[in-house]
Structures are given as structure tokens and as C-alpha cells.
Amino acid sequence: MQRVADVPTARPPSGEAVEAPLPPLDGRRSRWTEHRRARREDLVGAAVEAVRRTGPHFAVDDVARSAGVSKTVIYRYFTDKDELVDAVLERISTNVLLPRLLGELTREHADDRAALRAVIAAFVALIEDEPELYRFAYAHTGRSGRADLVAGTEHQIAEALGALMVDRLTQAGRPADGAMTWAYGVVGMVQLASHWWSVARTVPAAELVEQLTALADGGLSTLLPPPRP
């Protein structure tokens, strides 16, 4: 069945699809808005697959080939490549990175060391499982005025870890002033060391996880009270 967005109102150049004009402000407009949202999401998915195949410096042509459309269609949904990159970064963050890491933070573990190991292992596994998506995220760090997946993800993970530390300290009747400092310190340490390792590959992934777990747990175990039974 032909999509609404691909119904031409005039003869398209070079056989390209032409988006239909906006319908009146009624139920049809709502359906059109939903169609455009779904179409945009499909194109973001195609862009993620293009990154997986071609690496962090993909071209819009790569996305068009992945989606099976012309480049002109891509630019009907994204004003420029930067907007497309932002959408891909958001998809990686919400669908790939944060579910892995936050999921491990909130899951029950045998003890603090096991919890730290699980979160660190999830991050290292991402580097192993999705190397091109990982490289893509770091290739677009620090863009002036644009989305920064690395900084945004670090912030969310550190805030979540810090909140757990605050609860632990508060329940023990101890000051919680250092919780966020420690949380950001641990997250920053793991991120920077893992990023260095992703290129250097000095040890196997499992050994890297154990080394980072030992460092993080060695510090936090002296700072945090034991959990309540």
C-alpha cells in the first residue's frame, strides 16, 4: 500500500517521492503528524544501522541507502546533518546505553562489589558489542551548542549512583556531602580508563573490568557504610 507521505501532488523530478501537503486541522492533521513522527523514527533507525556499517563519519547518502530513499527525503525530516546526528545520539542513549547501565544500577546484586562489577562490565560490553556506535558517540563529543551523548550519559549515571550513595549515608546517619563527588569520580574514572583501553587493548575485557572494579570498590568501601541487612 502506498504511504500518504509518498503520494505525489505533481510529477516528481527524477522519480523521487514528494510529500503530500498538510491536511486541514482535524483528525487528518493528527494522523499526518503521527505519520511524520513515525517516518522520522524509521529514518533515525536507518541512520543507526548506517553508523553500524560505515562507522562514525557516515554520510547522509549512507542513511538514504540504508532507508531505501533519496537524500532529498532525508532532508524533508531533518533540517541538516547536525539534526540527524543529534537524533542518532539520542537513540543510542535511550535505546542502547542508558538501559544497560541504569538497569544494572537498579538491579539487585549480592553486594556492592558485585553491583560495581555489573555496571562496569555493562559499559565495557558496549564497547565490545557496539564498537561503531561507541566510536560515533565519542566522535561527536564537545560539539558547540549540540547534543553531547557522552557528557549527558555520564551525568545521568553519576546522578543515579550519587542518589544511591546519599540514601546509604542518610540511612546510616552520616553526612552525605561527598556522595556526588564520589559518584562523578567513579563514573569519570571508568569512562576515561575504558576509553583509553578501547584503543590500547592492553588486557582482555574481563581483566579490565576486574581492575576497574578493584579500584572503585577499594575507594568506596572505605567511604560508605555497609548496607542494612
Secondary structure, DSSP 8 states (H G I E B T S, - for coil): ---GGG--SS--GGG---------TTHHHHHHHHHHHHHHHHHHHHHHHHHHHH-TT--HHHHHHHHTS-HHHHHHH-SSHHHHHHHHHHHHIIIIIHHHHHHHHHS--SSHHHHHHHHHHHHHHHHHH-HHHHHHHHHTTT-TTS--HHHHHHHHHHHHHHHHHHHHHHHTT---TTHHHHHHHHHHHHHHHHHHHHHH--S-HHHHHHHHHHHHHHHHHHHS-----
